[in-house]
Amino acid sequence: MDARVRAGGLCCMLVLLIVAAVLLPADAPAGQSSQATAAPAAQLGAGLYHSCALLDDGALPAPASSAVRCWGFSGDGQVGYGNTNVIGDDETPAAAGPVDLGAGRTAKGLAVGDFHTCAVLDNNTVRCWGYGNEGQLGYGNRNQIGNDEVPGSVGPVNLGAGRTATAITAGGNHTCAVLDNGAVRCWGLGEFGQLGNGATASIGDNEQPGDVAPVNLGAGRTATAVTAGLGHSCAVLDNGDVRCWGIGGNGQLGYGATAAVLDPGPLAPVNLGPGRTARAITAGASHTCAVLDNGSVRCWGLNDIGQLGSGNTTSVGDNEAPGSVAPVDLGPGRTAIAISSGGEHTCAVLDNGAVRCWGSGLFGQLGNMSLAPVGDNESPSSIPAADLGAGRTATAVAAGIFHTCARLDDARVRCWGNGADGRLGLCSLADIGDNETPGSVAPVDVGAGGAACPTVAAPALIPSPPSGPAAPAPPTPFPTPPAPAAPASAAQRALRAERIRAQGLKTCQSTALRAARSARARALRLYRSGTRQRAAALRSGARRAAQARTRCLSRFGRTPGGITALAARAGSSGKIVLTFRAAGSSGSSLPAARAYLIKQSLRPIGTPRAFRRAVALCRAACRFAVTQVNTLIRLEVTNLRPRTTYYYSVAARDNVSRRTGPRSTTVRARTR
């Protein structure tokens, strides 16, 4: 392929050479599905595109006891079966079998993040799998686990000398665990302070989680539960207090401010109301909810679509304490026993086993046969609870980004909301809950009595004609089926995963834009022109819009791998030829990055500042039609000054978010 692009006064010829949370069963369950009371036998987790269930009920068949089954999209290995096959779209989760956690190992705790999954094993060690480029798997590298190897093939996460875990939670791109001594350790992306170690560096990408200090929870304090959101984390302490850390721009930390918190220890705990303490905690994308000691629910943080369940869209916790507002209206006399927050919605299991959800209903994730949000201008109790089936109640709930799953009183699992990529586990891609009830479809078959995929009966044979004059032969009822399609290659699966990620980013950014426009319209409607109130509301809206865009990029962006084999040599007069190997758009994984930031300077490019100041070729995005990592790329830079030394450094760009990967070492060449 030959193409010419122009960058300033430079003309470049591009030539591509294709060469080849919360306590474990004895106390309460781990992970996103926070429980306030003794754990049910099975725990659930729901992420962005996948779901998981832990089967450890003695009433279930012995082979399923303490097994983990996952279903949905697995482009990053988050389902954990050693491949990137989708599970649940045309087969049951039970058909895939249990996730391999290692010889003889079973699980007792489960946590599902946006693109990764973690489990506490029966020996209290932790194993994680899925997307690992931010260190959220905790193995001291950026590798994906579960896409071409099983989770049991890697060792446990290093939590510190002699330390084990009693609880686990997974957020957008980070993970936290409560250790056996009550300390909390977090690893993964740290840019917002969500790791709580006083810094913003990522942990687990090139060091072990056990090598860094635990979260400072305050003098003498330990944790009993922990939860991770998109860019923040919270813990329930041994005295029932709540402490939160990380990004706080929408009040999700609950401190009456919007500043980020890197070290929660010096701060006072979250004000939950006079004399109130917390029994359970859950974090969504930009909001937090807690079940209090009296069974009431309080939520704080972003409230642009009713995710706080307060009957309005006013955020809480940015300039007031969560305890200063009324609790969520769950219905007369009703209290909560379990709670889980997804991206922009929250669901609670009530004391009578009903499930109430509020917030965004964009894909039917509220389970009320509607796409309308709940809680933005009505109380959650004014809408019927999710219909789980005749006589059925729930014992646990897990809210993902666009879907929800519940564990029923008969040990079965029902999921509703967005059905893309099989994340509902129903042998289908259809959404559930948007115009039908969750109870109107079969439960998920996880190997515990759920319904299998329906089968289509074979057509009846056409009977032979009666004896007599010959009749024309009837057409065959079984036309020859087309040849089966060839299985998708690893590159094709990776490109499909990338398209899904791109659509997710587009949807997220569209939602953020709609929210920003709505906030601006409210400010213009409520406050007179030129008033300080209008100016403050507009500034607040602009700040939240910027934070929403950052969240979208954090959730759907990937960090490309590093450039290797970069070389430069002089060509003909006024020309330098660069060659390098294509990097992965997500670490070292397929597909390859197709855009590259190629910098040129008359001085060595040895520092980040020098890289920023150097001239960018191809208008800062040299593009190549490449899909395979390590493909050799050749670039001819022309129209250069003769007998002059030029320096070059290259960084790959993510195909979806344009996030830049690590810059390469500097190479140089002198023109003839």
C-alpha positions as CSV (number, residue, x, y, z in Angstrom):
1,M,0.0,0.0,0.0
2,D,1.4,3.4,-0.9
3,A,-0.2,6.7,0.3
4,R,1.0,10.2,0.6
5,V,0.1,12.5,3.5
6,R,1.2,16.0,4.3
7,A,2.2,17.3,7.7
8,G,3.1,21.0,7.7
9,G,5.9,21.4,5.1
10,L,6.8,17.7,5.3
11,C,5.7,15.1,2.8
12,C,5.7,11.5,4.1
13,M,5.3,8.4,2.0
14,L,3.7,5.6,4.1
15,V,4.6,2.1,2.9
16,L,3.1,-0.8,4.9
17,L,5.1,-4.1,4.6
18,I,3.0,-7.0,5.9
19,V,5.5,-9.6,7.1
20,A,3.6,-11.6,9.4
21,A,-17.2,-6.6,47.5
22,V,-17.9,-7.2,51.0
23,L,-17.3,-10.2,53.4
24,L,-17.3,-13.8,52.3
25,P,-19.9,-16.5,53.0
26,A,-19.3,-16.7,56.7
27,D,-20.3,-13.1,57.1
28,A,-21.4,-11.4,53.8
29,P,-20.7,-11.8,50.1
30,A,-17.8,-10.3,48.2
31,G,-18.0,-8.1,45.1
32,Q,-20.3,-5.6,43.6
33,S,-23.5,-7.3,44.9
34,S,-23.3,-5.9,48.5
35,Q,-25.2,-7.8,51.1
36,A,-26.1,-6.5,54.5
37,T,-27.0,-9.9,56.0
38,A,-25.7,-13.4,56.0
39,A,-24.7,-14.5,52.5
40,P,-26.9,-16.6,50.3
41,A,-25.3,-19.6,48.8
42,A,-24.6,-18.1,45.4
43,Q,-23.1,-14.7,44.7
44,L,-23.5,-12.7,41.5
45,G,-21.5,-10.2,39.6
46,A,-22.3,-8.0,36.6
47,G,-19.9,-5.9,34.5
48,L,-20.1,-4.0,31.3
49,Y,-20.5,-6.8,28.9
50,H,-20.4,-10.0,31.1
51,S,-21.9,-11.6,34.2
52,C,-20.7,-14.3,36.6
53,A,-22.2,-16.5,39.3
54,L,-20.6,-18.3,42.2
55,L,-22.4,-21.6,42.9
56,D,-21.8,-22.8,46.4
57,D,-25.1,-24.0,47.7
58,G,-25.0,-27.4,49.2
59,A,-28.3,-28.1,47.7
60,L,-26.8,-27.8,44.2
61,P,-25.2,-30.7,42.4
62,A,-21.8,-31.4,44.0
63,P,-19.8,-30.7,40.8
64,A,-21.2,-27.2,40.7
65,S,-20.4,-26.5,44.4
66,S,-18.1,-23.4,44.7
67,A,-17.7,-23.2,41.0
68,V,-17.6,-20.0,39.0
69,R,-19.5,-19.7,35.8
70,C,-19.3,-16.6,33.6
71,W,-21.1,-15.6,30.4
72,G,-21.2,-12.7,27.9
73,F,-18.5,-11.0,25.9
74,S,-14.9,-12.2,26.4
75,G,-12.8,-10.1,24.1
76,D,-10.3,-9.5,26.9
77,G,-10.7,-12.9,28.6
78,Q,-13.0,-11.6,31.3
79,V,-15.2,-14.7,31.0
80,G,-12.1,-16.8,31.8
81,Y,-12.4,-19.9,29.5
82,G,-9.0,-19.5,27.8
83,N,-10.5,-18.0,24.7
84,T,-12.4,-15.0,23.5
85,N,-15.6,-16.8,22.6
86,V,-19.0,-15.2,23.5
87,I,-20.9,-17.3,26.0
88,G,-24.7,-17.1,26.5
89,D,-25.7,-15.9,23.0
90,D,-26.4,-19.3,21.5
91,E,-25.5,-21.6,24.4
92,T,-26.2,-21.7,28.1
93,P,-23.6,-20.7,30.7
94,A,-23.8,-24.3,32.0
95,A,-22.6,-25.6,28.7
96,A,-19.3,-23.8,29.1
97,G,-18.6,-25.5,32.4
98,P,-16.8,-23.9,35.4
99,V,-13.9,-21.5,35.1
100,D,-10.6,-23.2,35.8
101,L,-9.3,-21.7,39.0
102,G,-6.4,-24.2,39.4
103,A,-6.1,-27.8,40.4
104,G,-8.4,-28.5,43.3
105,R,-9.3,-24.9,43.8
106,T,-12.8,-23.5,44.3
107,A,-14.1,-20.0,45.0
108,K,-15.8,-18.4,48.0
109,G,-16.0,-14.8,46.8
110,L,-16.6,-13.1,43.4
111,A,-16.2,-9.6,41.9
112,V,-16.9,-8.5,38.4
113,G,-15.5,-5.2,37.0
114,D,-16.1,-3.5,33.7
115,F,-13.6,-5.7,31.8
116,H,-12.2,-8.1,34.4
117,T,-13.2,-10.6,37.0
118,C,-11.6,-11.6,40.4
119,A,-12.3,-14.4,42.8
120,V,-11.3,-15.2,46.4
121,L,-10.5,-18.9,46.4
122,D,-11.2,-21.5,49.1
123,N,-7.6,-21.0,50.5
124,N,-8.3,-17.2,50.6
125,T,-5.9,-16.3,47.8
126,V,-7.0,-14.1,44.9
127,R,-7.0,-14.8,41.2
128,C,-8.0,-12.3,38.6
129,W,-8.6,-12.5,34.8
130,G,-9.6,-10.3,31.9
131,Y,-8.2,-7.0,30.8
132,G,-5.0,-6.2,32.6
133,N,-3.4,-3.3,30.9
134,E,-3.9,-0.9,33.9
135,G,-2.6,-3.5,36.4
136,Q,-6.1,-4.4,37.7
137,L,-5.3,-8.1,37.6
138,G,-2.4,-7.5,40.1
139,Y,0.2,-9.7,38.5
140,G,2.9,-7.0,38.0
141,N,2.4,-6.8,34.3
142,R,-0.1,-5.5,31.7
143,N,-1.1,-8.9,30.2
144,Q,-4.6,-10.1,29.6
145,I,-5.5,-13.4,31.4
146,G,-8.2,-15.7,30.3
147,N,-8.1,-14.9,26.5
148,D,-5.7,-17.7,25.7
149,E,-5.0,-19.3,29.0
150,V,-7.2,-20.2,32.0
151,P,-7.0,-18.2,35.3
152,G,-5.8,-21.3,37.1
153,S,-2.6,-21.3,35.0
154,V,-1.3,-18.1,36.8
155,G,-0.4,-17.8,40.4
156,P,-2.3,-15.9,43.0
157,V,-2.1,-12.1,43.4
158,N,0.6,-11.1,45.8
159,L,-1.3,-9.4,48.7
160,G,1.8,-9.0,50.9
161,A,3.8,-11.4,53.0
162,G,1.5,-13.9,54.7
163,R,-1.6,-12.0,53.8
164,T,-4.9,-13.4,52.4
165,A,-8.2,-11.9,51.4
166,T,-11.6,-12.0,53.1
167,A,-13.4,-9.8,50.5
168,I,-12.9,-8.6,46.9
169,T,-14.4,-5.9,44.7
170,A,-13.7,-4.9,41.1
171,G,-14.4,-1.5,39.6
172,G,-13.9,0.2,36.2
173,N,-10.2,-0.5,36.0
174,H,-9.2,-1.2,39.5
175,T,-9.6,-3.9,42.2
176,C,-9.7,-3.7,46.0
177,A,-9.5,-6.5,48.7
178,V,-10.1,-6.6,52.4
179,L,-7.3,-8.6,53.9
180,D,-7.3,-11.1,56.8
181,N,-6.0,-8.4,59.1
182,G,-8.8,-5.9,58.1
183,A,-6.5,-3.8,55.9
184,V,-7.6,-2.8,52.4
185,R,-5.3,-3.0,49.4
186,C,-6.2,-1.7,46.0
187,W,-4.4,-2.1,42.6
188,G,-5.0,-1.1,39.0
189,L,-5.6,2.3,37.5
190,G,-4.8,5.0,40.1
191,E,-5.0,8.3,38.1
192,F,-8.0,9.6,40.2
193,G,-6.7,8.4,43.6
194,Q,-9.0,5.4,43.6
195,L,-6.3,3.2,45.1
196,G,-6.3,5.2,48.3
197,N,-2.5,5.0,48.8
198,G,-1.9,8.8,48.7
199,A,-0.7,8.7,45.1
200,T,-2.1,8.6,41.5
201,A,0.3,6.0,40.0
202,S,-1.2,2.7,38.8
203,I,-0.3,-0.4,40.9
204,G,0.0,-3.9,39.6
205,D,1.2,-3.1,36.1
206,N,4.9,-3.4,37.0
207,E,4.9,-4.1,40.8
208,Q,3.0,-6.4,43.1
209,P,0.0,-5.1,45.1
210,G,1.7,-6.4,48.3
211,D,4.6,-4.1,47.7
212,V,2.7,-0.9,48.4
213,A,1.1,0.4,51.6
214,P,-2.6,-0.4,52.3
215,V,-5.3,2.3,52.3
216,N,-5.1,4.5,55.4
217,L,-8.6,4.0,57.0
218,G,-7.8,6.0,60.1
219,A,-6.0,5.2,63.4
220,G,-6.9,1.7,64.6
221,R,-9.6,1.2,62.0
222,T,-10.2,-1.9,59.9
223,A,-12.6,-2.7,57.1
224,T,-15.5,-5.1,56.9
225,A,-16.6,-4.3,53.3
226,V,-15.2,-2.6,50.3
227,T,-16.7,-1.4,46.9
228,A,-15.1,0.0,43.8
229,G,-16.8,2.3,41.3
230,L,-15.4,3.7,38.1
231,G,-13.0,6.2,39.7
232,H,-13.6,5.9,43.4
233,S,-13.7,3.3,46.2
234,C,-15.5,3.1,49.6
235,A,-15.2,0.9,52.6
236,V,-17.4,0.1,55.6
237,L,-15.2,0.1,58.7
238,D,-15.4,-2.1,61.8
239,N,-17.4,0.6,63.7
240,G,-19.9,1.1,60.8
241,D,-18.3,4.3,59.5
242,V,-17.9,4.8,55.8
243,R,-14.7,6.2,54.2
244,C,-14.4,6.9,50.5
245,W,-11.5,7.9,48.2
246,G,-10.7,8.7,44.6
247,I,-12.5,11.1,42.2
248,G,-15.1,13.3,43.9
249,G,-16.2,15.7,41.2
250,N,-19.9,14.7,41.6
251,G,-20.0,14.3,45.3
252,Q,-19.6,10.5,45.1
253,L,-17.2,10.5,48.1
254,G,-19.9,12.0,50.3
255,Y,-17.7,14.6,52.0
256,G,-19.7,17.7,51.0
257,A,-17.0,18.6,48.5
258,T,-15.8,17.8,45.0
259,A,-12.1,17.5,45.5
260,A,-10.4,14.1,44.9
261,V,-9.2,12.2,47.9
262,L,-6.0,10.3,47.7
263,D,-5.7,9.4,51.4
264,P,-9.0,9.0,53.3
265,G,-7.3,8.6,56.7
266,P,-7.2,12.2,57.8
267,L,-10.8,12.9,56.9
268,A,-13.9,12.5,59.0
269,P,-16.1,9.6,57.9
270,V,-19.1,10.2,55.6
271,N,-22.0,11.7,57.5
272,L,-24.8,9.2,57.1
273,G,-27.2,11.0,59.5
274,P,-27.4,11.3,63.3
275,G,-26.4,8.0,64.9
276,R,-26.5,6.1,61.7
277,T,-23.9,3.6,60.5
278,A,-23.6,1.4,57.4
279,R,-24.2,-2.3,57.0
280,A,-23.5,-2.5,53.2
281,I,-22.0,-0.3,50.6
282,T,-22.0,-0.2,46.7
283,A,-20.4,2.1,44.2
284,G,-21.7,3.0,40.7
285,A,-20.0,4.9,38.0
286,S,-20.3,8.3,39.8
287,H,-22.5,7.6,42.8
288,T,-22.5,5.5,46.0
289,C,-25.3,3.9,48.0
290,A,-25.3,2.3,51.5
291,V,-27.7,0.2,53.5
292,L,-27.8,1.7,57.0
293,D,-28.1,0.0,60.3
294,N,-31.9,0.5,60.3
295,G,-32.3,-1.0,56.8
296,S,-32.8,2.4,55.1
297,V,-30.8,3.3,52.0
298,R,-28.9,6.5,51.4
299,C,-27.3,7.4,48.1
300,W,-25.0,10.3,47.1
301,G,-23.0,11.5,44.1
302,L,-24.2,12.2,40.5
303,N,-27.9,12.3,40.1
304,D,-28.5,13.3,36.5
305,I,-30.8,10.4,35.7
306,G,-32.3,9.5,39.1
307,Q,-29.6,7.1,40.2
308,L,-29.9,8.4,43.8
309,G,-33.6,7.6,43.9
310,S,-34.5,10.9,45.5
311,G,-37.3,11.9,43.1
312,N,-35.2,14.7,41.6
313,T,-31.9,15.2,39.6
314,T,-30.0,17.1,42.3
315,S,-26.6,15.6,43.1
316,V,-25.8,15.0,46.8
317,G,-22.5,15.0,48.6
318,D,-20.9,17.8,46.5
319,N,-21.9,20.6,48.9
320,E,-23.9,18.8,51.6
321,A,-23.7,15.6,53.6
322,P,-25.6,12.5,52.5
323,G,-27.1,12.4,56.0
324,S,-28.8,15.8,55.4
325,V,-31.2,14.4,52.7
326,A,-34.0,11.9,53.1
327,P,-33.3,8.2,52.5
328,V,-34.6,6.5,49.4
329,D,-38.3,5.7,49.5
330,L,-38.5,1.9,49.2
331,G,-42.2,1.7,50.0
332,P,-44.2,1.8,53.3
333,G,-42.4,-0.1,56.0
334,R,-39.9,-1.6,53.6
335,T,-36.2,-1.9,54.3
336,A,-33.2,-3.2,52.2
337,I,-31.2,-6.3,52.8
338,A,-28.9,-6.1,49.8
339,I,-27.9,-3.4,47.3
340,S,-25.9,-3.0,44.1
341,S,-25.1,0.0,41.9
342,G,-24.3,-0.3,38.2
343,G,-23.2,2.5,35.8
344,E,-26.2,4.7,36.3
345,H,-28.7,2.6,38.1
346,T,-29.1,1.0,41.5
347,C,-31.1,-2.1,42.6
348,A,-32.0,-3.2,46.2
349,V,-33.4,-6.5,47.5
350,L,-36.0,-5.6,50.1
351,D,-36.9,-7.3,53.3
352,N,-39.8,-9.1,51.6
353,G,-37.5,-10.4,48.8
354,A,-38.8,-7.9,46.2
355,V,-36.3,-6.1,43.9
356,R,-36.6,-2.4,43.3
357,C,-34.4,-0.5,40.8
358,W,-34.0,3.1,40.0
359,G,-31.9,5.3,37.7
360,S,-31.3,4.8,34.0
361,G,-33.7,2.4,32.3
362,L,-32.1,2.8,28.8
363,F,-32.1,-1.0,28.1
364,G,-34.7,-2.2,30.5
365,Q,-32.2,-2.8,33.3
366,L,-34.8,-1.6,35.9
367,G,-37.0,-4.6,35.0
368,N,-40.2,-2.6,34.9
369,M,-41.2,-3.0,31.2
370,S,-40.0,0.5,30.4
371,L,-37.0,2.4,29.1
372,A,-37.8,5.5,31.2
373,P,-35.6,6.4,34.1
374,V,-37.0,6.1,37.7
375,G,-36.1,8.3,40.6
376,D,-35.6,11.5,38.6
377,N,-39.1,12.9,39.2
378,E,-40.8,10.1,41.2
379,S,-39.9,7.9,44.1
380,P,-38.7,4.3,43.4
381,S,-41.7,3.0,45.5
382,S,-44.1,4.6,43.0
383,I,-43.1,2.1,40.4
384,P,-43.8,-1.7,40.7
385,A,-41.0,-3.9,41.8
386,A,-39.4,-6.1,39.2
387,D,-41.6,-9.2,38.4
388,L,-39.3,-12.1,39.0
389,G,-41.9,-14.8,38.2
390,A,-44.9,-16.2,40.0
391,G,-44.2,-16.5,43.7
392,R,-40.5,-15.8,43.3
393,T,-38.4,-13.5,45.5
394,A,-34.7,-12.6,45.4
395,T,-31.8,-13.2,47.8
396,A,-29.1,-11.3,46.0
397,V,-28.8,-8.7,43.2
398,A,-26.0,-7.5,40.9
399,A,-26.2,-4.3,38.8
400,G,-24.0,-4.1,35.7
401,I,-23.5,-1.1,33.5
402,F,-26.6,-1.8,31.3
403,H,-28.1,-5.0,32.8
404,T,-29.1,-6.5,36.2
405,C,-29.1,-10.1,37.6
406,A,-30.8,-11.5,40.6
407,R,-30.4,-14.7,42.5
408,L,-33.9,-16.1,43.4
409,D,-35.1,-17.9,46.4
410,D,-35.1,-21.2,44.5
411,A,-31.3,-20.7,43.7
412,R,-32.0,-19.8,40.1
413,V,-30.6,-16.7,38.3
414,R,-32.6,-14.2,36.3
415,C,-31.0,-11.4,34.3
416,W,-32.6,-8.5,32.4
417,G,-31.5,-5.3,30.6
418,N,-29.2,-5.2,27.6
419,G,-28.8,-8.6,26.1
420,A,-26.0,-7.9,23.6
421,D,-23.2,-10.5,23.5
422,G,-25.1,-12.9,25.7
423,R,-24.6,-11.1,28.9
424,L,-28.1,-12.1,30.1
425,G,-27.2,-15.8,29.5
426,L,-30.5,-16.6,27.7
427,C,-29.2,-18.0,24.4
428,S,-30.2,-14.7,22.8
429,L,-29.1,-11.2,22.2
430,A,-32.5,-9.6,22.9
431,D,-33.1,-7.0,25.6
432,I,-35.3,-8.1,28.5
433,G,-37.3,-5.8,30.8
434,D,-37.9,-3.1,28.3
435,N,-41.4,-4.4,27.2
436,E,-41.7,-7.7,29.2
437,T,-41.1,-8.7,32.7
438,P,-37.9,-10.5,33.8
439,G,-40.1,-13.3,35.1
440,S,-41.6,-13.9,31.7
441,V,-38.5,-15.5,30.3
442,A,-36.6,-18.6,31.4
443,P,-34.0,-18.3,34.2
444,V,-30.3,-18.5,33.3
445,D,-29.0,-22.1,33.1
446,V,-25.9,-22.0,35.3
447,G,-26.0,-25.7,36.1
448,A,-28.5,-25.4,38.9
449,G,-31.8,-26.1,37.3
450,G,-32.2,-23.3,34.9
451,A,-33.7,-23.8,31.5
452,A,-31.6,-24.9,28.5
453,C,-31.6,-23.2,25.1
454,P,-34.8,-24.0,23.4
455,T,-34.5,-26.4,20.5
456,V,-36.4,-26.3,17.2
457,A,-38.3,-29.5,16.4
458,A,-37.5,-31.1,13.1
459,P,-40.2,-30.8,10.4
460,A,-42.5,-33.8,10.0
461,L,-41.9,-36.1,7.1
462,I,-44.3,-35.7,4.2
463,P,-46.3,-39.0,4.0
464,S,-46.1,-41.2,1.0
465,P,-48.9,-40.6,-1.6
466,P,-51.6,-43.3,-1.8
467,S,-51.3,-46.1,-4.2
468,G,-52.6,-45.5,-7.7
469,P,-51.4,-43.4,-10.6
470,A,-47.9,-42.2,-10.0
471,A,-47.8,-38.8,-8.4
472,P,-45.0,-36.4,-8.7
473,A,-42.5,-36.8,-5.9
474,P,-43.0,-34.2,-3.2
475,P,-40.2,-31.7,-2.6
476,T,-37.8,-32.8,0.1
477,P,-38.6,-31.3,3.5
478,F,-34.9,-31.1,4.4
479,P,-33.1,-28.8,2.0
480,T,-29.4,-29.2,2.1
481,P,-28.0,-26.8,4.7
482,P,-25.4,-24.3,3.8
483,A,-21.8,-25.2,4.7
484,P,-21.0,-23.9,8.2
485,A,-19.2,-20.7,8.3
486,A,-15.5,-20.9,9.1
487,P,-14.7,-20.0,12.7
488,A,-13.6,-16.5,13.3
489,S,-9.9,-15.9,13.6
490,A,-8.3,-14.3,16.6
491,A,-7.9,-11.1,14.5
492,Q,-11.6,-11.1,13.5
493,R,-12.7,-11.6,17.1
494,A,-10.4,-8.8,18.3
495,L,-11.7,-6.5,15.6
496,R,-15.3,-7.3,16.7
497,A,-14.4,-6.6,20.3
498,E,-12.9,-3.3,19.2
499,R,-16.1,-2.4,17.3
500,I,-18.1,-3.1,20.5
501,R,-15.8,-1.0,22.5
502,A,-16.1,1.8,20.0
503,Q,-19.9,1.6,20.1
504,G,-19.7,1.7,23.9
505,L,-17.6,4.9,23.8
506,K,-20.0,6.5,21.3
507,T,-23.0,5.6,23.5
508,C,-21.2,6.9,26.7
509,Q,-20.2,10.1,25.0
510,S,-23.7,10.7,23.6
511,T,-25.2,10.1,27.1
512,A,-22.7,12.6,28.6
513,L,-23.6,15.1,25.9
514,R,-27.3,14.8,26.5
515,A,-26.7,15.2,30.2
516,A,-24.6,18.3,29.6
517,R,-27.2,19.9,27.4
518,S,-29.9,19.1,29.9
519,A,-27.9,20.6,32.7
520,R,-27.3,23.8,30.7
521,A,-31.0,24.1,29.8
522,R,-31.9,23.7,33.4
523,A,-29.5,26.4,34.5
524,L,-30.8,28.8,31.8
525,R,-34.4,28.1,32.7
526,L,-34.0,28.4,36.5
527,Y,-31.7,31.4,36.9
528,R,-31.9,34.9,35.4
529,S,-29.2,36.1,33.0
530,G,-26.2,37.7,34.7
531,T,-26.9,36.2,38.1
532,R,-24.2,34.5,40.1
533,Q,-26.5,31.4,40.5
534,R,-26.7,31.0,36.7
535,A,-22.9,31.4,36.3
536,A,-22.2,28.9,39.1
537,A,-24.7,26.4,37.6
538,L,-23.2,26.7,34.1
539,R,-19.7,26.2,35.5
540,S,-20.9,23.2,37.5
541,G,-22.5,21.7,34.4
542,A,-19.4,22.3,32.3
543,R,-17.3,20.7,35.0
544,R,-19.5,17.6,35.2
545,A,-19.6,17.3,31.4
546,A,-15.8,17.3,31.3
547,Q,-15.8,14.7,34.1
548,A,-18.3,12.6,32.2
549,R,-16.1,12.6,29.1
550,T,-13.1,11.6,31.2
551,R,-15.1,8.7,32.6
552,C,-16.1,7.6,29.1
553,L,-12.4,7.6,28.0
554,S,-11.4,5.8,31.2
555,R,-14.0,3.1,30.7
556,F,-13.6,2.4,27.0
557,G,-10.1,3.6,26.3
558,R,-7.1,1.3,26.2
559,T,-3.4,1.9,26.5
560,P,-1.5,0.7,23.4
561,G,1.6,-1.4,23.7
562,G,5.1,0.0,23.2
563,I,6.9,0.4,19.9
564,T,9.6,-2.1,19.2
565,A,12.4,-2.4,16.6
566,L,12.3,1.3,15.7
567,A,15.1,2.1,13.3
568,A,16.0,5.1,11.0
569,R,18.4,5.2,8.0
570,A,19.1,7.7,5.3
571,G,17.5,7.1,2.0
572,S,18.1,9.1,-1.2
573,S,18.8,12.8,-0.9
574,G,16.5,14.6,1.6
575,K,14.9,11.3,2.7
576,I,14.9,9.2,5.9
577,V,13.3,5.7,6.1
578,L,11.8,4.7,9.4
579,T,10.8,1.1,10.3
580,F,9.1,-0.3,13.4
581,R,6.9,-3.1,14.5
582,A,3.1,-2.5,15.0
583,A,2.0,-2.4,18.6
584,G,-1.3,-3.7,20.0
585,S,-4.1,-1.1,20.4
586,S,-4.6,-2.6,23.9
587,G,-1.2,-3.6,25.3
588,S,0.2,-6.5,23.3
589,S,-3.2,-7.9,22.3
590,L,-4.9,-7.9,18.9
591,P,-5.8,-5.9,16.9
592,A,-2.8,-3.8,16.1
593,A,-2.9,-0.1,16.5
594,R,-3.6,1.6,13.2
595,A,-2.6,5.1,14.1
596,Y,0.8,6.3,15.4
597,L,2.1,9.5,16.8
598,I,5.5,9.9,15.0
599,K,7.6,12.8,16.3
600,Q,10.6,14.4,14.6
601,S,13.1,16.8,16.0
602,L,16.6,18.3,15.4
603,R,17.4,17.4,19.0
604,P,17.3,14.1,20.9
605,I,13.8,13.2,22.1
606,G,14.7,11.9,25.5
607,T,12.0,13.3,27.8
608,P,8.2,13.6,27.8
609,R,8.5,17.3,27.3
610,A,10.8,16.9,24.3
611,F,8.3,14.4,22.9
612,R,5.5,16.9,23.3
613,R,7.5,19.7,21.7
614,A,8.8,17.7,18.7
615,V,7.1,18.0,15.3
616,A,4.3,15.5,14.7
617,L,4.2,13.9,11.3
618,C,1.0,13.2,9.3
619,R,-1.0,15.8,11.3
620,A,-0.3,13.8,14.5
621,A,-1.9,10.6,13.2
622,C,0.0,8.4,10.7
623,R,-2.4,5.7,9.7
624,F,-1.7,2.2,8.4
625,A,-4.0,-0.6,7.3
626,V,-2.7,-3.2,9.7
627,T,-4.4,-5.7,12.0
628,Q,-1.6,-8.0,13.2
629,V,0.7,-7.0,16.1
630,N,4.4,-7.0,15.2
631,T,3.7,-6.3,11.5
632,L,6.7,-4.4,10.1
633,I,5.7,-0.8,9.1
634,R,7.9,1.3,6.8
635,L,7.6,5.1,6.6
636,E,9.5,7.4,4.2
637,V,10.0,11.0,5.4
638,T,10.8,13.2,2.4
639,N,11.6,16.9,1.7
640,L,14.2,17.0,4.5
641,R,17.3,19.2,4.6
642,P,20.4,17.6,3.3
643,R,23.3,16.6,5.6
644,T,21.2,17.1,8.7
645,T,20.6,14.8,11.7
646,Y,17.0,14.1,12.6
647,Y,15.7,12.4,15.7
648,Y,12.6,10.3,15.9
649,S,10.3,8.7,18.6
650,V,7.0,6.9,18.0
651,A,4.0,6.1,20.2
652,A,0.9,4.0,19.2
653,R,-2.6,5.4,19.5
654,D,-5.6,3.4,20.7
655,N,-7.9,2.7,17.7
656,V,-11.0,3.7,19.7
657,S,-10.1,6.5,22.1
658,R,-6.8,7.7,20.5
659,R,-5.1,7.3,23.9
660,T,-1.3,7.4,23.4
661,G,0.8,4.5,24.5
662,P,4.4,4.7,25.8
663,R,6.8,6.6,23.6
664,S,9.7,4.6,22.1
665,T,13.4,5.1,22.5
666,T,14.9,7.8,20.2
667,V,16.6,6.9,17.0
668,R,18.5,9.2,14.6
669,A,19.6,9.3,11.0
670,R,21.6,11.9,9.0
671,T,20.3,12.8,5.5
672,R,22.7,12.7,2.6
